[in-house]
Amino acid sequence: MRYAFVAEHRPVFSVRAMCRSLRIHPSGFYAWLKNPLSKRAKEDVRQTELIREAWKDSGKVYGYRKLHDDLLDQGETCSVNRVARLASLAGIKAQIGYKRRPGSHGGKPSMVVDNRLARQFNVAVPDKAWVTDITYIRTLEGFAYLAVVIDLYSRRVVGWSLQSRQTTDVVLQALLMAVWRRKPKRKVLIHSDQGSQFTSMDWASFLKAHNLEHSMSRRGNCHDNAVAESFFNLIKRERIRRRTYKTRKEARRDVFDYIEMFYNPKRKHARNGMLSPAEFERQQKMKTEGVQKSRGYSKIVCIIVANLCT
């Protein structure tokens, strides 16, 4: 810092006079002038740029932990504390969520459908349990309503719909997309809150026709559907609340970009071992297929050995 001060004020004051006042040697200043940045300082600059690029690629939403994971993916060697320090100096930080409103978060037991999920949000296989919910998005045209269906196995958004009215059709379209995409081979538990869209006859008929079992949160208890609420918190703080949409069509395009181009294929999840939902499913599928092949190979070997012995 003292050398930088001397360099900045050279046109005004004598170098020797400033060095004498700051108690530094002129030869040290001239040596610094030839190479002002140390190796560590140069490395800080280089890695800060990598951090900034990773932050921009995330839509400026990642914090230092996920940025550290990105640098490790690129082959960089650095600690999480170093990334936190460089990010802080560069003004890089995660999007901060919103505080919970004070008050009671309990609720009476549902009188419509039992809470079969019972907050069991971690499941071992895909398409065993889905959660769904609906939220609103402000546009200059008026509100748009977004419904999503999320697979608890990987936290992947398997179905979504955005419409201008908060009707049963918006949640049915999201669920239809999920059924069409995943084509589940066994009964799936679908969990929702007690909104009017999820208590209609059309909703019940659709579930029955597609072999889906309904589960409902207790009345007034958002934590019974915490995964869906968490996703809405993410999309709003990372994308929606940072923009002003002129039309519902513009909002739909941005929601598509967030879900299909960022959240499902790229956004890291701590619950998935810092893998995106799509990558987590891909790796788990490869592991399962590898185990099945190994079992098949072992069975063939046993048959061959048995034949040789006889």
C-alpha positions in Angstrom: 0.0 0.0 0.0 2.9 2.4 0.8 4.6 1.7 -2.5 1.3 2.3 -4.3 0.9 5.6 -2.5 4.4 6.7 -3.6 3.8 5.6 -7.2 0.5 7.6 -7.3 2.0 10.8 -5.9 5.3 10.8 -7.8 4.3 13.7 -10.0 3.7 15.9 -6.9 6.3 14.9 -4.4 9.9 13.7 -4.4 10.2 9.9 -4.3 13.0 10.1 -1.7 11.0 12.5 0.5 8.0 10.2 0.5 10.1 7.1 1.1 11.7 8.9 4.1 8.3 9.9 5.5 6.8 6.5 5.0 10.0 4.7 6.4 10.6 2.6 3.3 13.8 2.3 1.2 13.8 3.9 -2.3 15.5 0.7 -3.7 12.5 -1.3 -2.4 10.1 1.0 -4.1 11.9 0.8 -7.5 12.1 -3.0 -7.2 8.3 -3.0 -6.6 7.8 -0.7 -9.5 9.3 -3.3 -11.9 7.1 -6.1 -10.6 4.2 -4.6 -8.5 2.2 -7.8 -8.1 3.5 -10.8 -6.2 2.8 -14.4 -7.5 0.0 -14.7 -5.0 -1.5 -11.4 -6.0 -1.4 -12.5 -9.7 -3.0 -15.8 -8.7 -5.7 -13.9 -6.8 -6.5 -11.8 -9.9 -6.7 -14.9 -12.1 -8.9 -16.9 -9.8 -11.1 -13.9 -9.1 -11.9 -13.7 -12.8 -12.7 -17.5 -12.8 -15.0 -16.9 -9.9 -16.7 -13.9 -11.6 -17.3 -16.0 -14.8 -18.8 -18.9 -12.8 -21.0 -16.4 -10.9 -22.2 -14.8 -14.2 -22.9 -18.3 -15.7 -25.1 -19.1 -12.7 -27.2 -16.0 -13.4 -25.4 -14.2 -10.5 -27.1 -16.3 -7.9 -24.4 -18.7 -6.7 -22.7 -18.1 -3.3 -19.1 -18.9 -2.5 -19.7 -22.6 -1.7 -21.2 -23.4 -5.1 -18.6 -21.2 -6.8 -15.9 -23.2 -5.0 -17.4 -26.4 -6.3 -17.4 -24.9 -9.8 -13.6 -24.0 -9.5 -12.9 -27.6 -8.4 -14.8 -28.9 -11.5 -12.4 -26.7 -13.6 -9.4 -28.4 -12.0 -8.5 -25.4 -9.8 -6.8 -26.0 -6.4 -8.2 -23.7 -3.7 -10.0 -23.8 -0.4 -13.5 -22.7 0.2 -12.2 -19.9 2.5 -10.1 -18.5 -0.2 -13.0 -18.4 -2.6 -15.1 -16.7 0.0 -12.4 -14.1 0.5 -11.9 -13.4 -3.2 -15.6 -13.3 -3.8 -16.1 -10.8 -0.9 -13.3 -8.5 -2.2 -14.8 -8.6 -5.7 -18.3 -7.8 -4.4 -19.6 -11.2 -5.5 -22.4 -12.7 -3.4 -25.4 -15.0 -3.5 -28.9 -13.8 -3.9 -30.4 -13.6 -0.4 -33.8 -15.0 0.3 -36.6 -13.6 2.4 -37.2 -13.9 6.1 -40.1 -15.9 7.3 -43.0 -14.0 8.6 -43.5 -14.3 12.4 -46.5 -16.2 13.6 -47.9 -19.7 14.0 -47.1 -22.3 11.3 -49.2 -25.1 12.6 -52.4 -26.3 11.1 -55.4 -28.6 11.7 -55.3 -32.1 10.2 -56.6 -32.2 6.6 -60.3 -33.2 6.3 -60.0 -33.7 2.6 -57.1 -36.2 2.0 -54.7 -37.6 4.5 -51.1 -36.3 4.6 -49.6 -39.5 3.4 -46.3 -37.9 2.5 -45.8 -36.8 6.2 -42.7 -34.7 5.3 -40.8 -37.7 4.0 -39.0 -35.6 1.4 -36.0 -37.9 0.7 -36.9 -40.9 -1.5 -34.6 -43.6 -2.9 -36.1 -44.1 -6.3 -37.4 -41.8 -9.1 -41.2 -41.3 -9.7 -42.2 -42.6 -6.2 -43.3 -39.2 -4.8 -44.0 -35.9 -6.5 -45.0 -32.5 -5.0 -46.9 -29.8 -6.7 -48.0 -26.2 -5.9 -49.0 -23.0 -7.6 -47.7 -19.4 -7.3 -48.2 -16.1 -9.1 -45.9 -13.8 -11.1 -46.5 -10.1 -11.6 -46.5 -8.7 -15.1 -47.6 -5.4 -16.6 -50.5 -7.3 -18.2 -51.6 -8.7 -14.8 -50.8 -11.8 -12.8 -49.6 -15.0 -14.4 -49.9 -18.3 -12.4 -47.2 -20.9 -12.4 -47.8 -24.5 -11.4 -44.9 -27.0 -11.0 -44.5 -30.7 -10.3 -41.3 -31.8 -8.7 -39.8 -35.3 -8.3 -38.6 -35.6 -4.7 -35.9 -38.2 -5.9 -33.7 -35.6 -7.6 -35.7 -32.3 -7.1 -36.2 -32.2 -10.9 -39.1 -30.1 -12.2 -40.9 -32.8 -14.3 -43.9 -30.7 -15.2 -44.9 -27.1 -15.2 -47.5 -24.8 -16.7 -48.1 -21.0 -16.7 -51.5 -19.5 -17.5 -53.4 -16.2 -17.0 -56.0 -17.7 -14.6 -55.7 -19.6 -11.3 -57.9 -22.5 -12.3 -57.7 -26.3 -12.1 -56.5 -26.4 -15.7 -53.1 -24.8 -14.9 -52.3 -27.6 -12.3 -53.7 -30.3 -14.6 -51.5 -29.2 -17.5 -48.4 -29.3 -15.2 -49.3 -32.8 -14.0 -50.1 -33.9 -17.6 -46.6 -32.8 -18.6 -45.1 -34.8 -15.7 -47.0 -38.0 -16.6 -46.2 -37.6 -20.3 -42.5 -37.0 -19.6 -41.9 -39.6 -16.9 -44.4 -42.3 -17.9 -44.3 -43.9 -14.4 -44.7 -47.7 -14.3 -46.0 -47.8 -10.7 -48.3 -45.7 -8.6 -46.9 -42.3 -7.7 -47.8 -40.3 -4.6 -48.6 -36.7 -5.6 -48.6 -34.2 -2.7 -50.2 -30.8 -2.7 -51.7 -28.2 -0.3 -55.5 -27.7 0.2 -55.9 -25.1 -2.6 -59.2 -25.2 -4.5 -57.4 -26.4 -7.6 -56.4 -29.6 -5.8 -59.8 -30.4 -4.3 -61.8 -30.2 -7.5 -63.5 -33.2 -9.2 -61.4 -32.8 -12.3 -58.3 -33.1 -10.3 -59.5 -36.2 -8.5 -60.6 -37.8 -11.8 -57.2 -37.2 -13.4 -55.4 -38.8 -10.5 -57.6 -41.9 -10.7 -57.2 -42.2 -14.4 -53.4 -42.0 -14.3 -52.8 -44.3 -11.2 -51.7 -41.4 -8.9 -52.3 -41.3 -5.2 -53.1 -38.0 -3.5 -51.6 -36.6 -0.4 -52.4 -33.2 1.1 -50.7 -30.8 3.6 -52.5 -29.9 6.8 -54.5 -26.7 6.5 -52.3 -23.6 6.8 -49.0 -25.6 7.1 -46.7 -24.7 4.3 -43.9 -26.8 5.7 -45.8 -29.9 4.8 -45.0 -29.0 1.2 -41.5 -27.5 1.9 -39.8 -28.7 -1.3 -42.3 -26.9 -3.6 -42.2 -23.8 -1.5 -38.4 -23.9 -1.6 -38.4 -24.1 -5.4 -40.7 -21.1 -5.7 -38.4 -19.2 -3.3 -35.5 -20.0 -5.6 -37.0 -19.0 -8.9 -38.4 -15.8 -7.4 -35.2 -14.6 -5.8 -32.8 -15.9 -8.6 -34.9 -14.8 -11.6 -38.4 -13.4 -11.2 -38.0 -10.7 -8.6 -34.9 -9.3 -10.5 -37.0 -8.5 -13.6 -40.0 -6.7 -14.8 -42.1 -8.6 -17.3 -44.2 -6.6 -19.8 -46.3 -9.5 -20.9 -47.2 -13.0 -19.7 -45.6 -14.3 -22.8 -42.3 -12.8 -21.8 -42.7 -14.3 -18.3 -43.3 -17.7 -19.8 -40.1 -17.5 -21.9 -38.1 -16.6 -18.8 -39.6 -19.4 -16.7 -38.9 -21.8 -19.5 -35.3 -20.6 -19.6 -34.9 -20.9 -15.9 -36.4 -24.4 -15.5 -35.3 -26.1 -18.7 -32.0 -24.4 -19.4 -30.7 -23.7 -15.9 -32.4 -25.3 -13.0 -32.9 -28.9 -14.3 -29.6 -29.3 -16.2 -27.2 -27.0 -14.4 -28.2 -25.7 -10.9 -26.2 -27.5 -8.2 -28.1 -29.0 -5.2 -26.4 -29.8 -1.9 -28.9 -32.6 -1.4 -27.7 -34.1 -4.7 -24.1 -34.0 -3.8 -23.6 -30.7 -5.6 -25.1 -32.1 -8.8 -27.9 -30.8 -10.9 -31.1 -32.8 -10.9 -30.5 -34.0 -14.5 -26.9 -35.0 -13.8 -27.8 -36.7 -10.5 -30.4 -38.8 -12.3 -27.9 -39.7 -15.0 -25.2 -40.8 -12.6 -27.6 -42.8 -10.5 -28.9 -44.5 -13.6 -25.4 -45.4 -14.6 -24.7 -46.9 -11.2 -27.9 -48.9 -11.2 -27.2 -50.3 -14.7 -23.6 -51.1 -13.7 -24.8 -53.1 -10.7 -27.3 -55.0 -12.8 -24.7 -55.9 -15.4 -22.3 -57.1 -12.7 -25.1 -59.3 -11.2 -25.9 -60.7 -14.7 -22.2 -61.5 -15.3 -21.9 -63.2 -11.9 -24.9 -65.3 -12.7 -23.5 -66.4 -16.0 -20.2 -67.3 -14.4 -22.0 -69.4 -11.8 -23.9 -71.3 -14.5 -20.7 -72.0 -16.4 -18.9 -73.3 -13.3 -21.9 -75.5 -12.4 -21.9 -77.0 -15.9 -18.2 -77.7 -15.8 -18.5 -79.4 -12.4 -21.2 -81.7 -13.7 
